[in-house]
Amino acid sequence: MAKLTKKAKAMIDAVDRDKLYGIDEAIALAKTNATAKFDETIEVALNLGVDPRHADQMVRGVVTLPAGTGKTVRVGVFAKGAKADEAKEAGADVVGAEDLLEIVQGGKIEFDRCIATPDMMGLVGRLGKVLGPKGLMPNPKLGTVTMNVAEAVKAAKGGQVEYRVEKAGIIHSGIGKASFSAADLRSNFDALVDAVVKAKPAGAKGKYLRKVAVSSSMGPGVKVDVAEVSAV
């Protein structure tokens, strides 16, 4: 077993693994433990009482974080004509149709979010095997298949994040950077949890929000009191 460095041991010792912390205390601890040389992301893990293998228990959606994400999001848009111009004016990084299809098929993906107008989905559908595994396939339920491309581009660049439950029933999402104020991280935390709770599927039985933890990219997880989260 690898020996822990003094820095790693100090971070672990700073967190009581058996204690359930209040939301603000957990966020403060995560910020304190973000001691890497880069601006670490503050992350939230939500353990839900769902089985994603069943279609009626899938939890997926988008939420706009009030304080933003702290990340530069590259947006790609599949559109033609006036809609392509609209996307460029809104700040899209990559815009195209057949030309963009060829670039992506060649293995070059220069965007973190993908938006398409409805008439482009026949074209984009050919990229399912490329975009699907990366979670980039446009989806009308997520607002990424739309005629209002300008609004979609601005939302993607302005702090909108996508969340999706994994096989183990867990949602992982960043809520900002360690350099954010505790108040901004708290507002983003509340927005994410509120969106996930509202997205509770009809097929979910029993306790929905089971466990919550906050951490920095390189720091230990801090368990949060679910009762306080549920009350909020």
N, C-alpha and C positions, 0 to 999 in steps of 0.2 A: 504494500500500500504506500502510495506517495506521501511524503511528509508535508504537512501544511506549512506554508510560510507564516511568519509572524503576522503579516497583514491579513491573510485569509483567516487565521485563527481568531484575530481580534474582531473581524466582522461577524464571524459565527458566534463568538461569545457575547456579542452585543445584542443578540436576539434570543429570547427565551422560546425554545421550540415548542414548549407545552402551553404557552400563554396565548390567549386570543386578545389581540390588541384592538383598540378603537381605531376608526378609519384615519383620523388625523395623526394619531401616534404612529400608525403603521407607515403612512406616507412619509412622515418625518424621519423614521428609521431607515426607510429605503433611500431617501436622499442622503442621509449621513453615511450610508454604506456604499454610496456611489463614488468610489475613490480612484477609479481608473483615469488614465491620462486623456480620455476622450469624454465627451458629454454623453453619459449613459442614458438609455431609455428607461423610464419607469414603466414597469409592466404589471398588468393585473391578470390573474388566473381565476376563472370562475368555474367551479365544479357543479354541473347541473344534473338534476335527476331525470335525465332523458337517455334514450338509446337511439343514437343517430342512424342505426341500421334500419330503423323503421321510418318511412317517409313522413308519417304524421308526427314525428318527434324531432325533426330537423329544426335547428335554430340557426338562422342566418339573416343578416340584414346589414344596414349601414347606419351610422350615427355621426353627426357633426359634433366634434369636440369644441366647446366654447372657446377654449384658449389655444386651439390649434394643436398640431402634432409635433412641431419643432423640426419636421423633416421636409425636405424639398421633394415633392412628388412630381414625377414625370408622367404626363398624360398623353396617350395615343388615341387618335380618333379616326374611325373609318367613316368617311363621308365624302360626298361629291358636291360640286357646284357651290351654291350659296351657303349650304350648311358647312362645307369645308372652310369657306372664308370666315364664317361665323365662329368656327372652332379656333381658327388661327388668331382671330381678334380677341378671343376670350383667354388666350394664353396657352393653348395646347402645344406640346413640344413636338409631336409628330402627327401629321395629318395626311391621309391618302386613301386610296381605294385598291385597285389591282396592283399598283406599284408598291403599296405598303404590304399587301398580301405576299408578294414575292420576297420582300425583305425579311418578313417574319418567317416564311417558309425556309429561308436560307439560314435560319438560326440566330438572326440579329433582332433582339427585342430591346428597344430603347425606351420603354415606358413601364411605369409601375401600376397604372390604372388604364383600362381600355374601355373606350366608349364608342358606340356605333349608332347610326341612324337605322331605323327598322328596315329600310330598303337595302341596307348593306349586309344584313344578317345571312343571306344566302351565300355571300362571299366569305364572311367571317366564319361561317359554319365549317368551312374547309380547314380551319385552323384549330378545330376542337382538340386534337391530340397534342397540339403545341401549347395553346393557351390554357386549356382545361387544367392540366396538372399544376400549373403555376397560379391557378386561381384568378386568371386574367380574362376569362371568357365573359363578354358582356351579357347582362341579364336584366330583363325588364323589371323584375322584382326589386333589383338593387338600384334602379334608376340609371343604369348604364346603357340601356337600349332606349333611346329617346330622340325625338325631333328637336327638343330644346337642348342642343349640344352646348350652347354657351353657359347655361345654368349648371349643367352637369360638370363641365370643365372647371368652373369657378368653385363648385362644391368640393371637387376632388382635390383642388389645390388649397382650399381654405380650411382644411381640418377635418374633412370627412374620412372616416375609416370604416372598413368592412370587418365584420366579425362573423365567425362561423364555427360551430361546435365540431370538435374532433371526435374520432372514434371512441375515445375514452369518456366522452361526455364533458370535455373541458374546452372552454373558450380562452384563448390567450390574446391579449391586445395591449399595445402600448398606449399610454395616456399622456405622453409628453416626455420632456427631457429633465434630467436631474437639475439643470439650471433654471427650470421653471420655479416660480414661487409655490409654496405649499398650497396657497389658496387656488391657484390656477390648476394644479394637479388634482385638488379636491373637486373642483367644478367639472373637470374632465372625467374623473372617477364616477361622480354622480350621474353624469350624462350617459356613460357607457352602461352602468348597472341598470339605470332606468330603462334604456332601450332594450336590453336583454330580458329584463323582467316583463316588459310589455310584449315581447316576442314569444312568450311562453306558448308552446304549441298545445292544441286541444288534446293531443294524445299523451301528454305528460301526466303521470299519476304520482301521488305522494308529494314529498318535499321537493320543490323545484330548485331553489338556491341552497346547495349543500355546504360548500366550502368556498372561501375567498382568500386569496393571498396576494400580497404586493411585493415587488422586488425591483432591484435595478438590474441592468444587463448582466453585471458580473457579481452581484451581491446575493446573499441568501434570502429565501422567501420569508415573509413576515405574515403570519396567520392573522386574519381579520375576523372580528366577532360578527358572525352572520346575523345575529339578532339585531345588532345596531344597523347593519346594512339594510336588512329587511324593513326596519322601522323607518329609515330614511326614504 
